[in-house]
Amino acid sequence: MDISIIIVSWNVKDKLRENLKAIFNSKINFKFEVFVVDNSSQDGSTEMVKNEFPKVKLIANSKNLGFAGANNQAIKMAQGEFVLLLNPDMKVFPDTLPSMLSWMKKNQQAGVAGCCLFDRFNDIVKHVRRFPTILNQAAIVLKLPHLFPGILNYYLFTDFDYSRAAKVDSVRGSFFMFRRKIIEKVGLLDERYFLWFEEVDFCRRVKKAGLEVWYTPTAKCIDYVGQSFKQIPLGKTQKYFRNSMLLYFKKWRPYWQYLVLKIIWPLGIIIAKIGGRINIKSQAET
């Protein structure tokens, strides 16, 4: 088996169908398997997969296990030399998978790799990131980019050249390929992250183990960006983001940095509320 493709899905039946159709219509010159791990969708996703894609290995959860927990279910069962974590709101091109497989086989230094992603407007999704630091994450918490738009440029790697392959800190989890054998060195995804930071944490462990994370433009894919995410209430997404950020810093950075972020989070919430009220007021006056 060459590739094990794992799709964790939640209430995006139509995009999931489009995703699976594109996979099975790819230029198949390799052996692959497809897992769909459904996180208790209520839109008929599991029935659709059963009826329309009988070759898919379906795992239907009775509750939402989050990104890491659901992916781990399938990773444990995967037989491929390579594992591809693929969001449900993605669409591969006919040559995406064979191109990525060929690149990974030629570049043995890459333990993890991501490809070139385009949004529905055909613009590049700038997803390569440097590892989080106390300064850039504090800026996010305190909403400072609204006042200083360039403050996150280093963290967001805004000058990264997406036309060239390069070794990087981390790539987006929506198209995330790795060698299955590295699980023996770094372990599975950390299930304490429900949403956010899980792929960053994994990349960090990969680099700590002496392996490399790469971006390559050789393969391309459409990323419709956040179709499941936008269904989650804002308050809950903020909670997930907060918990994941704090966990990451508690795990990887000096303890004082974790404490600083924990202390300033309430201030960030107050700033967000004030900003929202000002925006509503200004809209009412125009």
Secondary structure, 3 states (H helix, E strand, C coil): CCEEEEEEECCCHHHHHHHHHHHHCCCCCCCEEEEEEECCCCCCHHHHHHHHCCCCEEEECCCCCHHHHHHHHHHCCCCCCEEEEECCCEEECCCHHHHHHHHHHHCCCEEEEEEEEECCCCCECCCCECCCCHHHHHHHHCCHHHCCCCCCHHHHCCCCCCCCCEEECECCCCEEEEEHHHHHHHCCCCCCCCCCCHHHHHHHHHHHCCCEEEEEEEEEEEECCCCCHHHCCHHHHHHHHHHHHHHHHHHHCCHHHHHHHHHHHHHHHHHHHHHHHHHHHHHHHC
